[in-house]
Amino acid sequence: MIKSRMTFQDYHNMWEDAAATNVGGGQIHGLGVGPKGEPGLTPAQIKKHKKEVKKSIYDGRTKEGKKFVERILARRAAREASKKTD
């Protein structure tokens, strides 16, 4: 028979005292920190990542950004105008 409610003692007995593995302590290779932890990035990979992130950042203060916003607003106005005529 399945109990509809658990007592605190039943609930407390379900849990372990300590975790089976400690990822942060470095017991598992490839996880956590330390010499056996995450592999990290080489300086070349860091440079490439920063360059890609910088290139992908959108800045609305630039001339290109202002033109982009104008284009979006013009398309929005045209779309709303076409909805009104329908």
C-alpha positions in Angstrom: 0.0 0.0 0.0 1.3 3.4 -0.9 1.3 6.1 1.7 -0.4 9.3 0.8 1.8 11.3 3.2 5.3 10.8 4.4 6.4 11.3 7.9 9.5 13.4 8.6 11.4 10.3 9.6 10.6 8.6 6.2 11.6 11.8 4.4 14.8 12.1 6.4 15.8 8.5 5.8 15.6 9.0 2.0 18.6 11.3 1.8 22.3 10.4 2.0 24.6 11.9 4.5 27.2 12.9 1.8 27.2 13.1 -1.9 28.6 10.0 -3.8 31.0 12.2 -5.7 32.4 15.6 -5.1 32.8 17.4 -8.4 34.3 20.6 -6.9 37.0 18.6 -5.1 38.5 17.3 -8.4 37.6 13.6 -7.8 36.1 13.5 -11.4 38.5 14.2 -14.2 37.4 16.9 -16.6 35.0 18.6 -14.0 35.7 21.1 -11.3 38.9 23.1 -10.8 42.5 22.1 -10.4 45.0 20.2 -12.5 42.6 17.5 -13.4 39.7 19.8 -13.8 38.3 21.7 -16.8 40.7 22.0 -19.7 40.3 25.7 -20.2 41.3 27.7 -23.2 44.6 28.5 -24.9 45.6 32.1 -25.3 44.8 31.9 -29.0 41.4 30.5 -28.3 40.7 33.3 -25.8 41.8 36.0 -28.3 39.6 34.4 -31.0 36.6 34.3 -28.7 37.0 37.9 -27.6 37.2 39.0 -31.2 34.0 37.1 -32.2 32.1 38.5 -29.2 33.3 42.0 -29.9 32.2 41.7 -33.5 28.8 40.4 -32.6 28.0 43.1 -30.1 25.3 45.5 -31.4 25.9 49.1 -30.6 22.9 51.4 -31.4 25.0 54.6 -31.0 26.9 54.0 -34.2 25.9 55.2 -37.7 25.2 51.7 -38.8 23.1 51.1 -35.6 21.0 54.2 -36.2 20.4 53.2 -39.8 19.3 49.7 -38.6 16.8 51.2 -36.2 15.4 53.5 -38.8 15.0 50.5 -41.2 13.2 48.6 -38.4 10.9 51.5 -37.6 10.1 52.1 -41.3 9.2 48.4 -41.8 7.0 48.4 -38.7 5.2 51.5 -39.9 4.6 50.0 -43.3 3.3 46.8 -41.7 0.9 48.7 -39.5 -0.3 50.8 -42.5 -0.9 47.7 -44.5 -3.0 46.2 -41.6 -5.1 49.4 -41.5 -5.9 49.2 -45.2 -7.0 45.5 -45.0 
